[in-house]
């Protein structure tokens, strides 16, 4: 199945580089158990020239495995997923690939879930339905703090 991310979606090569002469793009792994949500996030990322989707995962187990093999710069992670949830997947990714940044993108609001996500190693928490501009600003804030 082709993702709306780009013509190379589904490719999971860790060696993909930004176009020659271009500034380095942040490599993004999108994780959500709902296909339509993943594709919506990918469409938002397409609007941002400094981001490139390198993989998609439908659950936390797949997210951890892809984070290991793809070594993305950023994981956009849902919290509620079957199997391994986003909190535990974040904890494992940060332990195994510490340079990877994680931003939680969830439909769950409230300080409780945000606190759990931050304790697990997430850099920020966003509520689904955010604008592309809000997503870009949060990513800039996370990577500007490096």
MOMOQUI-V374168 format. One record per residue. N is the residue number from 1. RES is the residue in one small letter. D_CENTER is the distance of its C-alpha to the mean C-alpha in whole Angstrom. Layout:
BEGIN
n = <N/N>
res = <RES/RES>
d_center = <D_CENTER/D_CENTER>
END
This chain:
BEGIN
n = <1/2/3/4/5/6/7/8/9/10/11/12/13/14/15/16/17/18/19/20/21/22/23/24/25/26/27/28/29/30/31/32/33/34/35/36/37/38/39/40/41/42/43/44/45/46/47/48/49/50/51/52/53/54/55/56/57/58/59/60/61/62/63/64/65/66/67/68/69/70/71/72/73/74/75/76/77/78/79/80/81/82/83/84/85/86/87/88/89/90/91/92/93/94/95/96/97/98/99/100/101/102/103/104/105/106/107/108/109/110/111/112/113/114/115/116/117/118/119/120/121/122/123/124/125/126/127/128/129/130/131/132/133/134/135/136/137/138/139/140/141/142/143/144/145/146>
res = <x/x/x/x/x/x/x/x/x/x/x/x/x/x/x/x/x/x/x/x/x/x/x/x/x/x/x/x/x/x/x/x/x/x/x/x/x/x/x/x/x/x/x/x/x/x/x/x/x/x/x/x/x/x/x/x/x/x/x/x/x/x/x/x/x/x/x/x/x/x/x/x/x/x/x/x/x/x/x/x/x/x/x/x/x/x/x/x/x/x/x/x/x/x/x/x/x/x/x/x/x/x/x/x/x/x/x/x/x/x/x/x/x/x/x/x/x/x/x/x/x/x/x/x/x/x/x/x/x/x/x/x/x/x/x/x/x/x/x/x/x/x/x/x/x/x>
d_center = <20/18/15/15/13/16/19/17/15/15/16/14/16/15/18/17/18/18/21/24/25/22/20/17/14/11/9/5/4/4/6/9/13/14/14/15/12/10/12/13/9/10/13/12/10/13/15/14/16/14/11/11/9/10/9/8/9/12/12/12/14/13/9/11/14/11/10/14/15/12/12/8/9/5/3/2/5/9/12/14/14/17/18/16/14/11/13/15/12/10/14/14/11/13/16/16/14/14/13/10/8/6/6/8/8/12/15/17/18/20/21/21/17/16/18/17/14/15/17/15/13/11/11/11/11/12/14/13/15/14/16/14/16/15/11/12/15/12/10/14/15/12/13/17/17/17>
END
